[in-house]
Amino acid sequence: MKIRELSIPDSYEITPKQFGDDRGVFLEWYRFDRLEEKIGHRLEIAQANTSVSKRGSVRGIHFADIPPSQAKYVTATHGAVLDYIIDIRVGSPTFGQWDSVLLDDNDRRAVYIAEGLGHCFVALTDNATVSYLVTAPFNPGREHGINPLDTQIGLVFPPEAGELLLSPKDTDAPGLAEAAASGLLPTWEAARAFYDTLNGRK
């Protein structure tokens, strides 16, 4: 398993080693110890989610209040999505920037997204199936969104996604500037303080 930090601090791409034979393929798609070496603490998994999406479906940009927010470990078990990690932590050196990773059932990569970061993906195939391990249960009162079409963020959706399909909840969400002005976004300082707490929890 190879783990590399993305251009957004506190997010990582995980590429598993696959073992194939005439029966199929075996791989480890999550190793708590290998991830702990990189992020400084063990994940405490509280919930596992799965979504199945039509080609062109956009889910996000989503995030949760910090603390405790919700760290995510995400992979595609069928089909393909382009996964986006967006830095929405006010005061971060990469605030408003994003990185992306192709998650599919060929390379079977995963991404780790720390608490306080924004998350979004677009389905590149029909029946794109995405599974998430998360560190806190869903809490609707603490969950928020940013419009994925916000021009300040400027997510680039690949042509293979086709026509984009978005929920009213996501298109009605504020843009980055509006969310920042209203105090909705996490801060870099609060995120770092929370990460320090987690790293001292071993």
Salt bridges, closest charged atoms under 4 A:
ASP10 OD2 - ARG89 NH1 2.78
ASP10 OD2 - ARG192 NH1 2.84
GLU13 OE1 - ARG4 NE 2.91
GLU13 OE2 - ARG109 NE 3.91
ASP21 OD2 - ARG23 NH2 2.58
GLU28 OE1 - ARG31 NH1 3.11
ASP33 OD2 - ARG31 NH2 2.69
GLU36 OE1 - ARG42 NE 3.65
GLU37 OE1 - ARG34 NE 3.94
GLU44 OE2 - ARG201 NE 3.66
ASP65 OD1 - HIS144 NE2 2.78
ASP83 OD2 - HIS119 NE2 2.68
ASP87 OD1 - ARG89 NE 2.94
ASP105 OD2 - HIS78 ND1 3.92
ASP107 OD2 - ARG109 NH1 3.22
ASP170 OD1 - HIS62 NE2 2.90
